Every structure is written in structure tokens, then in C-alpha cells.
Amino acid sequence: MRRMRIAIVTDAWKPQVNGVVQTLSQTRDELEAMGHELLMVTPENRRTIPMPTYPEIRLSLFAGRGVCRDLDGFGPDCIHIATEGPLGLAARRYCRRHGIPFTTAYHTQFPEYVRARFPIPIGWTVSLLRWFHGRAVRIMVPTEAIRDKLTARGFDNVVIWSRGVDTALFSPDDPYDYDLDGPVFVYMGRVAVEKNIEAFLGLELPGSKVVIGDGPDRARLEVEYPDCHFLGYRFGRELASHLAGADVFVFPSRTDTFGLVMLEAMACGLPVAALPVDGPIDVVQNGVTGILDDDLQQACLEALELDRAEARRFAERRSWRRSTTQFESYLAPRVLDTASDQPAKS
């Protein structure tokens, strides 16, 4: 594909720490290395407010004019809308107004996330998302299971954009010495209700349970589960060392579309214990790189017996360049003609 000017619009951005931000950061870097020019339209340097019940996430206020100014000034060949928040909505309006094709991504199972926090029927949120993504040339999802779910819910033009992992950073080298009773079972990610983390914290396991990450429910859970070790955020090589020093990576979530942290753990030689749900069923090779079982405790115990080298070998086949080449192939370059500037209905 020719070198292009690519605009990626996202409401999820640094300093947030999550799989969406990690995926977009790595994709930006790879696209630039491939010779493309990038514009990241993010909440940085915009007026924002904290998201209700989740203050770590900042929502942009009055985003429309600024987004239009940014996109007009950059003159992108392709526009990718990564999130369904205020910036994503503003970019969608811009594209529809000017007749510009765009792609979107379904990073988060918002219907399930919203339901975990508020008594809102899943069908309502699904309808809203179907409207948001309905005009996209392609909707990118990370796994076959999520593609099948969206297709069954009436979404069209759904394609698979997989994920990668930096195997130079995340490796089994230099494992951290926890100085805890073993084996060490570790969770990494947001400490939030939608992650089903209490399904892990409440398990009766030998050894020790460790939580790497932070979130709105951490303070409460530290009180309720005093036998668990909450470390807060770790980054870079320090994070990789902490993963490599554990024995099993536990992924209790029922609402993730992929679970990038599972790939990062496997790159550090950790087998995964998870539920057989969307995300893990497409990422974990059951009985080889991890154990999938509705009984999470049994999955944890069986994962102890797996060959750590198999997890590492699986991760080595998942590069960010491979992921980004896939992303690039799905973009919808703008056709510069008189028809492309005609207003379109929403």
C-alpha cells in the first residue's frame, strides 16, 4: 500500500494504562516505521472531565470544533475511529458531513461493561453501537469469537484485526524474586468490577496471589482480601520481570474482546488460567499455553503443570508488525473527487 496520511481518533489515550492504549501506541509506531504519516486525535491538550464511576478515564468536552480543525489541517487519506466516546462521535460526524469513508474498531464490550456498572439493558447499548459503527467501511475486531458475536447482533463488514506483543521487552529473562510463598499466581490489569477480578481474589489456592495494576475498586478490594498482594502499576522491563517471576497468569475477565495482557504474560513464559469465554478462547491454546475451564481454581492448578516454553513460543509468532500490516490493509483511503465532499446523512 502507498504511503498515506492516517488519522487515528481515540478517546482512550495516555496516561490511561490499558490494552486499547497499548494497541494504538504500538500500531502508531509501526505505521510510522512503515513510512506513513500519523495524526493521533486524542484527549491530550483538550478540556476534559473525569468519567463517572471511572475517574482515570477523561472525557473530552465540546470536541466537535477541535476535531474538525485537526482533521482539516492534517488532510488525512484515511480516518480510523478507534473508540465510541466524544472524540469518536465528533470524527464520525465529520466523516459523514464530508462524505469521507472511515473505519472503526470494537475494542471493548461496552454492553457488558455498562451492564456491570449500571442497570441498563444490554440491548439498548447494542443498538447504540450498531448505529455508531453502522456507517463504517469496516469494523475491526480482535478475534473470531467477537466477529461472530457482532455479526449475530446485526453488525456488518466485520473483519479481524489481531494483536501483537513486544517479545524483546516481554521475555522470561531476569525473573523477579517475589520472596513470597509459592506458587505465585498473578493478575495484571485494571482493578475494576467489569474485570471479574474477585473471581480470582476469592480462590483458595496454594502459595500467593498478586495483583499488578490499579483502578477504581482497588482500595475496597485491598481491605476485603488482605491475603492478596496489590502492587499497583509496573511498567516496561520492571513489569516484564514481575510477570516472569510468577508461576501462572490468571485472567478472570468475562468481558474482554482480546486480553492483550495474556500475550504479554505468555511472552514472559507464563501459562494462562482463564475462563472459556470471548478473548481467551481465541488467544489461549487450551492444554498447551494455558488452561480454559469454567472452574477457575482448577484452571489455575492445572496451568502449573504446563511447559512455560510453549507459552513463549506462541507469543513469538505474534508480532506488532504482523498486526499493523493487517490493520493497514483494512483502511479505507479517501477518493479525492467532487462526490467525496458532498454531505451525507447520518
Secondary structure, 3 states (H helix, E strand, C coil): CCCCEEEEECCCCCCCCCHHHHHHHHHHHHHHHCCCEEEEECCCCCCEEEECCEEEEEEECCHHHHHHHHHHHHCCCEEEECCCCHHHHHHHHHHHHHCCCCEEECCECHHHHHHHHCCCCHHHHHHHHHHHHCCCCCEEECCHHHHHHHHHCCCCCEEECCCCCCCCCCCCCCCCCCCCCCCEEEEECCCCHHHCCHHHHCCCCCCEEEEEECCCCHHHHHHHCCCCEEEECCCHHHHHHHHHCCCEEEECCCCECCCHHHHHHHHCCCCEEECCCCCHHHHCCECCCEEECCCHHHHHHHHCCCCHHHHHHHHHCCCHHHHHHHHHHHCCCCCCCHHHHCCCCC
